[in-house]
Amino acid sequence: MKYVAAAMLVELSGKTPDKKNVKKVLESVGAEVDDAKLFAFLDAIEGKNIKVIQSFITIFTSSV
């Protein structure tokens, strides 16, 4: 979940949620970064609109 949250923060800042930017956000709060998991996540969202992903998460978490 931390990779999703970091990617959304990067997107909200107006930057591209790539490895460098997502990792920078995570490291800024002292989070441990597993490069394999980060790469897998970024591969999974490549070419997708992160705002749609954000909307889905908002809807999902509000119904739990």
Secondary structure, DSSP 8 states (H G I E B T S, - for coil): -HHHHHHHHHHHTTS---HHHHHHHHHHTT----HHHHHHHHHHHTTS-HHHHHHHHHHHHHT-
